[in-house]
């Protein structure tokens, strides 16, 4: 099978595989499109985050000549996170190409190579979509404060526990037509600002919404008229009926999040998560792969999240392809993301 061997040498190098998987179509996802997470390749399997818990305090008066109030500084806290390892594997077996090869008798080696590359690209496309969906799942978990594994229940990191803070929640009271939604939004933003402290260089505000929350939000008496006249309602008015739109209201861009893989919903139907858009809050650290020649090196090339390798199976029975990513997604101040629900009481 010299044609297959030639194809393996030319089309299954690390560079060729990484280039191929990087040029597949992206899986549609909101957080990836927003570029919310600042991505950086790192050479270590661990990430250290240092927190400066400096807080303000009022200083009482004292009589002239009295004892001044001593200043106190809080010790900085250092937290260490291990980068999650997410590998996948697939194979191209001779049996998958047997009928194609029989049909393609007389083809040149370069024509046969394209057949192998087509099978390679098909498998890489499938692997990439699953890995990118998983990366989005980790990003959304970091935004919500709890990063879960693929089964939707096993906790990888609870950021509230890691940073020793409690999640902030706000009931939007949609069941009452008299609820002042703008005041509720202001309240949520103030809660987030308090959690951010002095770090207030904010670009804007956004919220990812579950289906039920979003529908009740845009249909509320205090919101409905604004929504009906907005660009977000164009698709409903022109008959295309796409509810997954971004709607600007109260200084926040509200987006109905579309995401469910393997029966796992990315956002709970009756909840939303309001968050500030700002530098240094949402981080993605791409750690090194576990290949011996990549030890203590950033992912190749250029810190991209997915690396790909391949090798020939014993006796030339096929080719095995492995794709892996090692992403740590973190919200540095999880208390600044406000959990909103659609409950009946204010």
PEQUI-V441362 format. One record per backbone hydrogen bond with DSSP energy under -0.5 kcal/mol. NH is the residue of the N-H (numbers start at 1). CO is the residue of the C=O. Records with the same first field share a line. If there is no record, write none. Layout:
NH=CO ; CO
This chain:
5=1
6=2
7=3
8=4
9=5
10=6
11=7
12=8
17=13
18=14
19=15
20=16
21=17
22=18
23=19 ; 20
24=21
33=29
34=30
35=31 ; 32
36=31
38=282
39=37
40=284
42=286
47=81
49=47 ; 79
50=48
51=49 ; 77
53=51
60=58
66=63
68=66
77=51
79=49
81=47
83=45
84=327
86=84 ; 325
88=323
90=321
92=319
93=91
94=317
96=93
97=93 ; 94
98=94
99=95
101=97
102=98
103=99
104=100
105=102
107=104
112=108
113=109
114=110
115=111
116=112
117=113
118=114
119=115
120=116
121=117
122=118
123=119
124=120
125=121
126=122
127=123
128=124
129=125
130=126
131=127
132=128
133=129
134=130
135=131
136=132
137=133
138=134
139=135
140=136
141=137
142=138
143=139
144=140
145=141
146=141
147=157
148=146
149=154
152=149
156=147
157=147
159=145 ; 157
160=145
162=158
163=159
164=161
165=160
168=337
170=339
172=170 ; 341
174=343
175=343
176=173
177=175
179=176
181=179
184=180
185=181
186=182
187=183
188=184
189=185
190=186
191=187
192=188
193=189
194=190
195=191
196=192
197=193
199=196
200=198
202=200
203=277
204=277
206=275
207=253
208=273
209=255
210=271
213=269
214=210
215=211
216=212
217=213
218=214
219=215
220=217
223=220
224=220
227=223
228=224
229=225
230=227
233=230
234=231
237=233
238=234
240=235
241=235
243=241
245=243
247=245 ; 254
249=247 ; 252
252=249
253=205
254=247 ; 252
255=207
256=245
257=209 ; 255
259=257
261=264
264=261
265=263
266=259
267=259
271=268
272=340
273=208
274=338
275=206
277=204
278=276
281=278
282=278
283=281 ; 330
284=38
285=328
286=40 ; 284
287=285 ; 326
294=291
295=292
297=294
299=286
303=299
304=301
307=324
309=322
311=320
313=318
316=313
317=314
319=92
320=311
321=90
322=309
323=88
324=307
325=86
326=305
328=285
329=327
330=283
332=281 ; 330
334=331
336=333
337=334
338=274 ; 336
339=168 ; 337
340=272 ; 338
341=170
342=270
